[in-house]
Amino acid sequence: MIFQFLFSSLFICQVASFIAPTLSKNSVLSLSADQWQGDVVSNEGGVIQGCTLQNVGDSVTDWIITIDGNEADLGRFSEAIYKKIITDAKQERFQGFRPGTIPPHLEPTYRAFTMDECARETVLEAMQQNNLRPFGDARNELLIEDVTIPPPRKKGKKKGQKKKKAKDESGEPVVEEEPKWLSFETMKEAIDAGWQPGQSFSFVAKNCKAQKLAGEQESTGALGQL
């Protein structure tokens, strides 16, 4: 699948003309061939697991697509996008900065663009894998909401320091619960909370306009989970 990587109007205003990457699988792959093998997710065979598609009401062309970042690992793909953006940005000259230096205030915008591109390409890939043909402007019309990101990473102990295991009143080791992911209404809130390229994330895509390909069974609601 050839990635379009076109800017939404919001990001055009924020990033301006000095960042206009035209990414493709080949160009991104060349940056991180040791980690990323050209698939949107790192699941076996590139199949997006944890993906649910559902019709909106009686419509056969309006869909809601939910991506579970726990099962559909988007980490490597988001990292590859970010590396390509940063590499291209370093080729530009920014007034007041040395060649190859990116103004620090632009970094959050690059991260936001990375998450946005990663989400939109994942939705298009999910459509393709589920035999849905997106409308011509479907990519730009997507609404990404209900974003969930992994909790911040805990700082590790200094070298030589041993981690003490917590114990209950009886002296038995306490089993620590898996940290819960953090939920936000928008991508911006998730970015501000500390999401980093290289991490996966969950989200809900609404206003997904696509048509079921002929010959496929019609859906009566949720298509199910891969």
N, C-alpha and C positions, 0 to 999 in steps of 0.2 A: 504494500500500500504506500503510495507516494504522498508524503506529508505536504500539506499546503503551507502551513505556518504563516498565515496572513494575520496582520494586526487587526484587532478590534479597534473601534474608534477611541475607546478609553485609553488603550495602551499607546495609540499614536500620539495622543495628547501628552502622555506622561513620558514616553521614551524619546519622542521626536525623531528626526530623520537620521540621526547617527547610529541607530540600531535598527537594521532592517534585514535580519537574517533570513536567507531562503534555504531552509534545511531540507535535507532528504535523508533517507535511511543510509545511503552510502556516505554522505558527508558527516553525519553524526557517528556512524560506526567507526570511521577512521580515527575518531578521538578516543574511543574507549573500547576497542575491539576485544580487549582482554576480559571485559565485564559484560558488555551488552552485545547481543548477537542479532539485533535487528528487529526484535519483537517488542510490542508495547508492554507486555508483562513478562516476567521472568519465569512464569509457570511453564511446565513441560509442553513443548509444541506450540508455544505462544497462545494457547487457549486461555481466554479470560475467565477465570473461575470467580465465584462470588458475584456473578453478574445477573441481575434480574430485570426483565423487560415487561412492561405492562401497558396496555392500551388505556387511553384516557376516555372514560365514558364509552359511548358507542362509536367513537371515531376509529377508523382503521388506518389513519395516517399520523395520529398524534400519540406519542409514546413518552413514558417516564422510564428512565434507565437508571438503575441503582448499581453502583460499583462498591464492593466491599474491599477496602484496602488491606484487610487482614489476609484475604484469600487471593486477591489480584495484586500481586506485588508490583507497584509502579516505581519503585525506588531507582532501579537502574536506568529506566527510561527518562525519568525526571532529571537524573544526574547527567545523562548524555545531552539532553536539551540544554541544560544550564552551562555545561562545558563549551558547547558550540556557541552559545550566546556570548559568553565571556571571551572566548577566543576571537570572535569577530569584533567585539567591542574594543579589544586591545589593539586592533589594527587602526582604530580611529584616533584622532588627535583631539584632546579636550583642552580648551583654553585654560591656561594656568596650571596644567599638569604635564609631567614629562611623558614622552612617547611610551605607550604600553601601560600607562597608569590609568585606572578607571576611578573617577570621582566616587568616594565612599557613599555619597548620598544616592547614587544610582543603584546600589546593590539591592535594596529592597524591591525596587521596580523590576529588576531582572528576575528576582525570585518569584514575584507575582506573575510575570509573563511566563515563567517556566511552569508554574502550577496550572495556569490557564491553558497553555498549549498542551500539556500532558493530559489534562482532563478532556479537552475537546477531541484529541486524537484517539484517546481511549474509547470515547463514546462512538466515534466513527468505526473503530475496529470492532466494537461490540455489535454494531449494526451489521457489519459485513459478516461476522461469524454467525449471526442469527438470521441471515438471509433477508435483511432489510436493505432497501435501496434508498439512501438519504436524498432528499430534495436538494436542488442546486445550492440554495443558500442555507441549508440546514446547519452547517458548522457554525456560522456566525449567529444564528438565531438561538442556539442552545443557551439555557439558563442553568448555571451551576450553583447549587444550593446545598445546605445541610452538610458542610464539610467537616470531616472528623480526621484528626491527625494524632500520631503517636505522642505520648507524654514526653516532656523534656528528658533528655538523657541525664542520669545522675553522674556527678563527678566521681571519677574513680579514686581509690585510695592511692596515696603516694607509695612509691616503690619501697618495699620493705615492711610496710604496714599491713598487718593481718586484719581482715574484717571479722569483727566479733559477731557470732551468731546469736540472734535474739532467742530467749527462752521464756516459757510460760512459768506460772507459779510452781508447777510440779517439776520444773527443770528440763522439760522436753523442748526440743527446738521448735520454734514457731515457723510455720510455713507462710512465707510472704505471698500475698495476693498479687496477681499480675496487674500492673498499673493500667488503669482504664484510659482509653483514648479520650481526647478532648474534643468536644463538639462545638461548632460555630455555624452561624447562619450563612456567612459569606466567606469567600476565599480571602478577602482582605483581612478579616478578623483572624483567620488561621495563620496568615503570613505574619501579622503583628504578634501573634502568640508564640512565634518561633519556628514555624515549619521551615525545613531546609531541603534543598534539592538532594536527592539520594534517599529520602524517606518516602514511604508510601502514604496514601491517604484515601479515605472513603468520601463519596459524594453522591448526590442525587442530581441527575440531569433532567430538566423539564423542557417542554416545548421542542421535543425531538421529532422532527418531521421526516417521515420515511414511509415507504410503501413496501408491503410484503411482496416478495418476488412470486410470480405466477408458479403454480404447481406445489406451493408449500401449504401446509395445513393452516387454516385460519385460526387466530387466537381468540379465546373467549375470556380473556383477562390476562393474568400473568402467564408469560411464556414459560416460566420456570427458571430454575437456577442451574447454571452449568456446573 
